[in-house]
Amino acid sequence: MRKLKLAWYGDDFTGSTDVMETLALGGFRAALFLAPPTTDFLRARFPDVEAIGVAGISRALPTDQLEKELDPVFAALAEIDSPIFHYKTCSTFDSSPEIGSIGRTVELALRHFPATWVPLVVGAPRLGRFVAFANLFAGFGPQVFRIDRHPAMRAHPVTPMQEADLRLHLAKQTNLPIGHVDLTHFGERLSTSVDHARKGIGEAATPIVLFDCCSEEHLKQIGELLWKSSERQFIVGSSGVEHGFVSYLQHTGCIPPRKPVTTFTEADRVLVMSGSAAPQTAAQIRHAEEHGFVAIRITVNNLLSSESAKAEMQKVGAATEDNLANGRSVVIYSASGPEDRSIVDGSPHIRNLLGKWQGELLKNALRRTGVRRVCVAGGDTSGMVSRQLRISALEMVLPIAPGAPLCKAHADDLAIDGLEVALKGGQNGGVSYFEQVRKGQTETQYKEHLLFHDSGVGQTKD
């Protein structure tokens, strides 16, 4: 088996596919699993894999449940010989001391991946995410907002971002010391600045060191610094980590640039399952409906009792199957934007309940209609639904939009094995995303992204 170069755990499903996409487009053979694979399994089924990931749900978990979820996963991944382990967070860094605590997960990971320091790389310029003097900024439409003023993230239904300085935000989640390398220290000073940041903290505990990042050049320098390290690396942050590695390795000629596939076979129909309340997903649902998709709402309040839940699922399931049988594409959704009055409280119980029912709906529809291409919208929803479908692994087949590729599913269940599935975060993709999934075409927006990347501008209109 070719030696692994990198392993990662994603704190939500769509963030995990974002890493897989970045590596695959960079020329790595990458596979994403729902549970840690064994070395024997990799030898038998993925003998030439160079990077493996585990898609998780830790972003949605209360802090007191993180250890139970993460400890066995980290232990299993630590047994696999990889020089780099990356705990992948969302590039919007949405988290809190109570839900999806990144600080707590770092503490748990250090038990299995001991390190002298922990690099924190959140910026992902290709996704419109920038860190400047420790403050996080994110794109929304044509504009870029500080994260605590971002129209979607400041009003996130579970973990609203109320602090832009990532040092202060993270300090509420852990007592580990936090250092910082700012924009003025890139270039020849970068390595020295990292040493100063680490030494300035002292020897009392393993320091976290946050990197500013506003450009592809910043990522390339960070990628070079971390890739060339002689230590076994434990890194925290967005898919900017992998983008930095790819940028550096392509710049040095270690891996050739890879031209991505831009078309795939068109599907006769597609089934979309949305649990996202993001404004972008709401716009995508409206666009899909205007272009021939049938939109079917799940009334979430009806799921709160077993009797009404059964009736609601039968109603939605019957409407879904009838339309698919008639050749129509379908979007099943639970909310239409953050202001939707039908949204119930965002407690873990309600979110888990919704994810369970959405998974059952999707599984039943696949068995009864023969649909072979699906899309799931929402990071937490994607993780919960994929577990319901018992998908074991994913590999990318087409980069539809940044961070939201079309993938091929591996599963023991023949109804699921080979399924073409796109998993997208709430804010990912242009308004035509669902239609592009059906057509099997790369979005114009994604083509623009590639042009920006090639020219070194490194910004999308996402």
N, C-alpha and C positions, 0 to 999 in steps of 0.2 A: 504494500500500500504506500502510495506517495505520502511523504510526511506532511502532516497538517501544519499550516502556517498560522491559523487563527481560529479561535472558537468564540462564540458570542451568545449571550442570553438577552432577548428583547423583552422590555417590560410591558409591551403590548404587541399584538400580532402584526399590525400593519407596520409598526416600526421595525419589526424583525424582517419583514419582506423588503423593506427599504435597504437594509444592510445587504441582504442577498442580492438585490438588484445592483447595488453599487459594485459589489465584488464581481458579479457575473459580467457586467458591462466592462469591467476592468480586465477581464481575461482569466479570472479565477473560476475553477469548478467549485460551486458553492451549493450546499443543500441545507434546507431549513426543516427542523424536526419539531414535533409537539412534545416529545419527551426525549431525554438524553439517550443517544444511541450507544451501544457498547462497541468496543473496538472490533470484536468479532463480527458484529452486524455491519459495520462500516467496511470491513475487508470483503464481506460476502456481497453486499449490495451497492456500495459506493467506493470501489477500490481506488479510484483516481481523484477522490474529493480532496480539496485543498483547504476548505473552510467550512465549518459546520456551525449551525446556530440552533438554539432552542427558543421557540416562540412562547412567551409567557404571558401572564396576566397580572403581574405584580403592581402595575400602575393603578389597578382598580381595587387593590386589596387594602383593608384596614391594617394598620401597623402591627397589631397584635397577631395577625395571621401570616405575616411575611416569613417568619422563621420556618413555620411548618411547610409553606410552599417552596421556599428557596433553598433551605439547607440541603435536602436530598439532591436537588438539581445541581447545586454548586459542587457537592461532593462527587457526583458522577462525572461532571465535566472536568474536575480536577484530576481524575484518573486517566483522562485522555491526554496524550502527550502533545501539547500545543504551546508554543512559546509566548503566545499572546491570548489573554482572555479579556473580552470587552463586555461590560455590563451596559447594554444599549438603553438609553433614555430617550424620551421624546425630545425633539429639538426645541420645543416650547417649554420644556422643563417643568411642566405642570405637575405638581406634587404638593404634599403638605405633611405636617407632622402626624396627621391622623390617617391619611389615605395616600398610598403609593409612595411612601417615604423613601426618597433616594438616599438620604443620609443613613437610615437604618439598613438599607440593602448593602451599602458600602461596608458597614460594620460586619454584616453577616458574611459577605464575600471574602473579607480579609482573613477569616478563619481558614478558608480553603485555598486562597491565593495570596499568601503572605507577600508583602511588598515593602520596600523602603519608602515609597511614595506612590500616590495615586494621581495620575494625570486626569484632568477633567476638561473635555473638549466638547463644547455644546454647539458652537457655531457651525452652520451648514449653508454657506452662501448660495449654493445651487437651489436650495429650498427657500431662500429668502430669510434665513436666520443669521443674525449677526450679534457678536458680543464685542462691545467696545467699553474699555475701562470698567470691566466686570458687569456692565448692564446688558441685558438681553433685549434685542429688537427682532421683530418678526413682520414679514410682509402680509398685507391683506389687500387684495386687488392691486392697484397700481402704487399703493402707498406702503411705507414701512413705519411701524409704530413701536414705541417702547412697550415691553410686554405687559406692563400694568395698565396701559392705555389701549391695548389691542382690542378691537371690537368684539372678538370672539373669546380670547383667552382671559380677559378681565372678568367675563361673565360666564366662565366655564361652569356647568351645572354641578360638578363634583369638586374640582380643585381650581377655583378662580385664582389667577395670578395677581397678587396685590403688591408684590415687591419685585423690582426690576434688577436690583443688584444681586447677582446669584450667590455671592458670598453670604449676604444677609439672609437670603431665602434658604440656603442650605444649612446655615448655622442654627436654624430653628429645628432641624431634623437630626443633628448629630453634634457631639462634642469634639469630634476630630478637628484639629486645626486646619485652616484653609488659607493657602497662599495664592498668589496671583502673578501672572506674567502679562503685562499690558502691551498695547500696540507699539509702544516706543522701544520695545526690547527685541524685536524681530531682526533677522539678518544675522550677522556674525556674533551678536551678543546673546542669541537665544539660549544656547546651552549654559552659558555663564549665568544668565538671568534665572534659569531654572534652579541652578545650584544655590544662588542667593536666596531665592524664594523658599527653598527647602531648609537651608541653614538658618534663615531668619525665624523659622518657626520653633527650632530647637529639637531636642531628641526625645521629648516626652511621649509623643505618639506619632503614628504614621500620618504624614500630612497629605491633604488633598491640595493639588495645585491647579487652579483654574487658568486656562489660556484664553486670552482675547482672540477673536478670529473674525475678520471682515472681508477676506478675499481668498481666492484660490491659492495665491502665493503663500498666505499665512498657513493654510492647510498643508501645503506641500512641505513647508519647513517643519511643521509639527510632525507630519508623517515621517519625514526623514529622521528627526530626533528620536522618535519612539521606535521606528523599525530597526534602527541601528543599535539600539540599546543591548547591552550584553546581559541584562537582567531579564528574568521572566516577567512579563508585563501584565499588570492588572490595570485596565483603563476604563474610565466611566465617561459616557457622553453619547452624542447623537451619531448618525451615520456619517457625519463629517470625519470621524476617526478613519473609517475605511476609505473615504474619498481622499483623505490625506495620504494614506498608504499608496493607493492607486496612482495618484498624481505624482508622488515621488518616484515610484518604480517605473512609471512610463517615461518620466523625465530622464531617468538614468538609462533607459533602454532595457531594463531587466524584464519588462513585459511589454509587448507591442500594443499600441492602441487598437481597440476592437470596435469595428463598425457594427452597431446594433441592428438586428432585424427590425424592419419598420412595418411589415405586414404579416398577417396570419390569416388562416382560413376564416371566412365570415360564418357566423352562427345563424341558423334560421330563427332562433329565439333565445332570449337570455332571461334568467330570473335573478332579480336584485333583492337582497334582504338588507334593509337599513335600520340600524338602531341608533343612528347619529342624529344629534340635534344641532349640528353645525350649520351656519348660514350657507356655506358652500354646498353641502349635501342637499339642503332644501332647494337651492337653485338648480342643482343637477336633477332632482326629482321633477321639478316643474318643466325643465327642458325635455326630459325623457317623455313626460306625458304629452307635451306639445308635438313630439315626434313619433307618436304611435304606441308608446308603452301604456299599459293599464296600471294606474296607481291604486293600491289597495291599502287602506289604513288599518293597523292593529289598534284597537281601543285598549290602551294599557290598563285602565281602571278595571276593565272586565277580567283581567288576569288575577285579580287579588283574591278571588274565591274559586275553589275547584270547580263548582258547578258552572259559574259564568265563564270561567276560563275554557272549559271544554266546549261550550257553545260558541265562544268567540273563535277558537281555533278551527272548529268545524266550518264556520261561516267563511273565514278567511281562506282556509285550505280549499274549500269547494270553489270559491271564486277564482283562486289562483289556478287550480287545475283545469277549470273550464276554459279560461283564457289561453293558457298554454296549449291545451288540446286544439284550440282554434288557430294556433300559429302566432299568437300575440305574445310579445315580451311583457314581463310584469315586474313592477316595483312594489314590494311590500315594505311599509315604513311605519314607524311608531311615533315620529315627531316630524314637524315641518319647520325647522329653525328654532333658535333658542327662546323665542317669544311665544311659541306654541302653547296655548293654554291647556292642552291635553296632557302636557308633561306632568308626571307625578314625581314624588320626591326621589332624589337620586341615591337612596340608601343602597348598600351592597345587596340587601335582600331583594329589592325590587329589580335591580340591574341583573342579578343572577337569574331571577325568575323570568324576566324578559328574554335573556339570552337562551335559557333552556327552551322556551316555547318557540323562539325563532329557529333554533336548531332543529327542533322536531318538525316544524313546518317545512323547512328546506329539505330535510331528509325524506319526508313523505312525498313531497313534490318530485324529487329526483327519482324515486322508486316508481312512481305512478305515471310519470309523463315522459321519461326518457331524456329530459333536458341534460345537456352535457357541458353547458357553460353558465357559470353563476358569478355574481359579484356580491360581496358583503361590505357594507359601508359602516365605518365606526371601528376604532381600534379595539375597544373592549369587546364589542359585539363580534368582531372577527375572531378573537381568541376563543370566546365562549362557543360560537357556532362551529368553529373548526374542531373543537374538542367533541362536540356532539356528533359530528360526522365521522369521528375517529380517523382523521387524516394523520398519517404517520410522518410524511415528509412532503416538501414542496421544492420544485425547481422552476426557475424563471423561463418562460418561452417568449414573452414579448414585453418590452417596456412601454406600457400605454402612456403613463404620466409619471413625473418624478415621484418616487416613493410608493408607487401603486401599480406594479406590473401584473400582467397576466401570467399565471403559473400553471404547472401541471402537478396534480396531486397524486401521491403514492398512498395506497391504503390496502388493507387485507380484504375489505368489502369490495366486491367487483362492481357494485353500483357507484362506488366513490372512486375507485382506482382509475387513474387517467382523466379524472374530471378537470376541466379547465376552469380555474377559479382566480378571480381578481379580488384582492383584499385592500381596501383603501381607508385611510384615516379620514376623519370628518372634513378636514380642510384640503385634502389632496385632490388634484385633478381639476380640469376646466369644466365648464357647465355641460359640455357634450360628453363627459366621461363615460356614462353608461352606454350611450350609443356607440362610442368608440370601442368599448369592450365587445359589444355585439358584432361590430364590423371587423374587429381584429386589426385595427389600424392604430398606429402611433398618433397621438394628438398633435395638432399643429403647435400647441403650447410646448409639447415635449421636444419637437423639432427645434423650436426657438431656443429651448434650454440647451440643446446640444450645440447650437451655433454660438450661444453665449459662452458655453464651456470652452469650445474650441478657440474662441477669441480671447479667453482669459477674463471676461467681464464677470462671469460667475454669478449672475442673478437671473431669476425667473420672474414671471408675472403671476406666479401661483398665489 
